[in-house]
Amino acid sequence: MTSDEIREAFLSYFESKGHLRVASSSLIPVGDPTLLLTTAGMVQFKDYFSGQVQPPSKRLTSSQKSFRTVDIDIVGDATHNTLFEMLGNFSIGDYFKKEAIDFALEFVTTRLGLAKERFFATIYLDDDEAFELWREAGFPDERISRFGDEDNWWGPAGEEGACGPCSELHYDLGADMGCGKQDCGPNCDRIINEHGDVCNRFVELWNLVFMQFYHHLDGTRTPLPAPSIDTGLGFERVVRVIQGTETLYETDLFAPLVTKIEQISGQRYGADRETTYAIRAVAEHGRSAAFLIADGVVPGNEGRGYVLRRIIRRAIRHGRRLGLDEPFMGEVASAAIDRMEHIYPELRAHESFILTVLRLEEERFQQAFESGLSALTDALEGVSTLPGDVVFRLWDTHGFPVEMTQEIARESGIEVDLEGFEREMASQRERGRASARFGGDRAKIRVYESLGVGATKFLGYEQLSASSVVVGLVSDDQAVNEARAGDEVEIVLVETPFYPEGGGQIGDAGEMAGPNGRIEIRDAQLVMPEVIMHFGTVAEGTVTLGDTVESFVDPIRREDTGRNHSATHLLHAALRQVLGSHVRQAGSLVAPDRLRFDFSHVQPVTDEELWQVQLLVNERIRQNAQVVKSEDSYTSAIRRGALAFFGDKYGDTVRLIEIANGVSFSFEVCGGTHVERTGEIGAVYILGESSIGSGMRRLEAVSGRAAEKLVWERFKRDEALVRRLQTTQPDLDSRVETLLSELDELRSERDALQRRLSLQDAAGLLDARQDVDGVSVLSARAVASNADALREIGDWLRDKMGSGVVVLGSVINERPMLIAMVTPDLVASGLNASDIARGAAKEMGGGGGGKPDVAQAGGRLVDKLDDALELVPALVRESRAGA
């Protein structure tokens, strides 16, 4: 059977049973099942067990046929990939253990034609129910094994949640495989050769997870009211078994990629162990990278981006072992796209973006390799263990992969302090967390919790004013009953029209008026789930717990903020049209006077592309398209094509914003405030575009009143320039160019004059020459504006002297600097300019170096420059004596 036939057989089998699992297509690093590597729509099956269980989110793809997961450190053997397809069936309170076991056995035996006698089952230590079910299914006791948490327990996916025992189906490849021991069985971990390979006789094909408990934070487990099934069948492993290949890489899934690598490298798969392993790694990682990039992930130094970067760079390293010194990842990815596009059409749709990302990353890798290798080579000299802080610095400063550091160190017989590296990484993460949170964060939460308030009802979508009761009052980080004029306060109401900061949009401002006082509100925040806190100052009188207050949102601020929020949606949609659908929102700031939009893209946006984006946005504004607000379940919204911001947490019901004028232009999950029609935005002008990190770009723009003000200010500025430069508006650019050209000429003349004056002054320095043991030595201060000028004076003096040593000092940019020069005849006799410069610089609290004939040094102590120059004759004398 072909791999496509196997996949279709699985789907048709479960369709016939009415139990087709909602197939998913996520990338989850092994060891952290909650970190999804896809940025596309997330479907959360929330509250489906007991009203509180939240299993890992899953991403739907158009194909709805497979599940992908990644573990970068395992690749190249018979069964492991960094990315694999997983087929599975899923049940919530429908069927349980017996049916799951029966379905699995029926499929592998009747649909795939595999012998039942070749299968072994593993169960959790005390899962006697599963033991009996496997026996009833015809498995003798000796083909049923019990294992503990590591092998046969699933979950929870986090600190709490659904969990339960699992059973695994293992296929026996035969006694002639693996370790050859009589007691060999599933999960055998014996080493079978000098290369450290583990026994591979038994292949785990199918994991049947029996989710029947809820794991609480205190460590206790209680039964779920609706026990459920979640299974995963390793697709590549099944294909390998059915097609009878030695490893995954000879199957029809990988064969085209292996062939492509043979063609471009000139190497033959199977020629030797190292070549074969390298070809496997390149093939597997090339395929993985293509899928990751198609899902919107771009290379970076953290999270999803770092996983992708490691995959690509590992492939490049193995490619080099095959002699692939020029960029090659694009060709491997193209072969993967050709092979997989019929199941995953998004690969072909994003092919251009995939190839661009790979090309740029290969170029970056070359830069990182060149800069990091030199530093690593120096660090390896004379050490038996490479310190962790050095490994971290290579990674953090040069982008040099830790894995490559290990590899190069291992080739030199040097250990690597990975524990020290991890400590440095942990320290960096902690510094990041510390800088991102305010002091006493936990203490402040306890203050909020002590208020004992319930959820705040938000009224701001429909109204900008409301009457409500003060149910919480905080001042000076303490819960209080009353606050007076001048006090900084935080207020909780039963219901409010104030929008709390969220989704990039800043909180509303305005005021509250009570029976005895008035409060100016500057911000609103969601300080705890569903609790909106109003931050402000008591402007007049007092405010007391229990007061009924009238709340008034600043309408101008709200309108301007809404314009900018709708503008960000238009920009997002326009960027996806102009640059490609790989563009995903990565963050935003929506304020009344400006907006900022961060998005995934691997290269600078050109001026032409920015113009096309702005043109498209303003065209939609001129069309006065309707901005439709609605609500739907999160699952339904994503299925309908709504975009969701990766990383945000959403409830069961979400608010949707669709901008449409007959045809939908933008459709997003969003809880912010917006205009009613796009014409209210007025206009959007992009102020600039910049990089905010690897694979991430930032747009800044204005709309509405701010856009109008910008145009007015630009007009007035141009008018002022026209008057000052005594020209006309059409001739302004040419006039500026003429003035700049004249300025450049004047600067050149000034520099030439300074050089002539400096050389005239330098002529007088020749009289300061000394004879030091037969060597003519000139050591003196010189007037120079920069290092080049000082060096030019030194060149002139050295040439005039013919034979000798010249050391000049000057204060440049408020720091002392030395230039040392030695003529060739004296270099031949043993004098070294670098030694002289370095020795003199110590007196200034600095250092330096260079070549034997010319060197440069600097220091911190300006007042020690003359002392450093006075040392030169002694340094020359010592050098002559040593020679």
Salt bridges, closest charged atoms under 4 A:
ASP4 OD1 - ARG7 NH1 2.96
ASP4 OD2 - HIS342 NE2 2.83
GLU8 OE2 - LYS65 NZ 3.26
ASP73 OD1 - ARG310 NH2 2.83
ASP77 OD2 - HIS80 ND1 2.75
GLU85 OE2 - ARG7 NH2 3.01
ASP94 OD2 - HIS19 ND1 3.17
ASP102 OD2 - LYS98 NZ 3.28
GLU106 OE1 - LYS17 NZ 3.27
ASP127 OD1 - LYS97 NZ 2.86
ASP128 OD1 - ARG146 NH2 3.02
GLU129 OE1 - LYS97 NZ 3.27
GLU132 OE2 - ARG135 NH1 3.61
ASP141 OD1 - ARG135 NE 3.11
GLU168 OE1 - HIS170 NE2 3.11
ASP172 OD1 - ARG201 NE 2.82
ASP183 OD1 - ARG190 NH2 2.70
GLU194 OE2 - HIS195 NE2 3.33
ASP197 OD1 - ARG273 NH2 3.15
ASP230 OD1 - ARG21 NH1 3.23
GLU236 OE2 - ARG287 NH2 2.77
ASP252 OD1 - ARG339 NH2 3.75
GLU284 OE1 - HIS285 ND1 2.89
ASP295 OD1 - ARG59 NH1 3.31
ASP295 OD2 - ARG68 NH2 2.96
ASP338 OD1 - ARG348 NH2 2.60
GLU341 OE2 - ARG348 NH2 2.79
GLU351 OE1 - ARG348 NH1 2.75
GLU361 OE2 - ARG309 NE 2.79
GLU361 OE2 - ARG313 NE 3.05
GLU361 OE1 - ARG364 NH1 3.54
GLU363 OE2 - ARG359 NH1 3.41
GLU403 OE2 - ARG310 NE 2.96
GLU407 OE1 - ARG317 NE 3.51
GLU407 OE2 - ARG321 NH2 2.14
GLU430 OE1 - ARG433 NH2 2.92
GLU430 OE2 - ARG437 NH2 3.11
GLU449 OE2 - ARG442 NH2 3.25
ASP477 OD1 - LYS444 NZ 3.14
GLU482 OE1 - ARG484 NH2 3.11
GLU488 OE1 - ARG522 NH1 2.91
GLU490 OE2 - LYS444 NZ 3.09
ASP508 OD2 - ARG558 NH2 2.67
GLU511 OE1 - ARG518 NH1 3.28
GLU520 OE2 - ARG518 NH1 3.59
GLU540 OE2 - ARG518 NH2 3.29
GLU559 OE1 - ARG705 NH2 3.96
ASP560 OD1 - ARG563 NH1 2.75
ASP560 OD1 - ARG705 NH1 2.53
ASP593 OD1 - ARG594 NH1 3.23
ASP598 OD1 - ARG698 NE 2.66
GLU619 OE1 - ARG622 NH2 3.14
ASP632 OD2 - ARG640 NH1 2.78
GLU668 OE1 - HIS569 NE2 3.92
GLU668 OE2 - HIS572 ND1 2.95
GLU676 OE2 - LYS629 NZ 3.12
GLU689 OE2 - ARG697 NE 2.55
GLU713 OE2 - LYS709 NZ 4.00
ASP718 OD1 - ARG717 NE 3.89
GLU719 OE1 - LYS716 NZ 3.27
ASP751 OD1 - ARG750 NH2 3.08
ASP773 OD2 - ARG877 NE 3.96
ASP788 OD1 - ARG791 NH1 3.19
GLU792 OE2 - ARG755 NE 3.74
ASP795 OD1 - ARG798 NH2 3.26
ASP799 OD1 - ARG798 NE 3.61
ASP835 OD1 - ARG838 NH1 3.27
ASP866 OD1 - ARG781 NE 2.69
ASP867 OD2 - LYS864 NZ 3.78
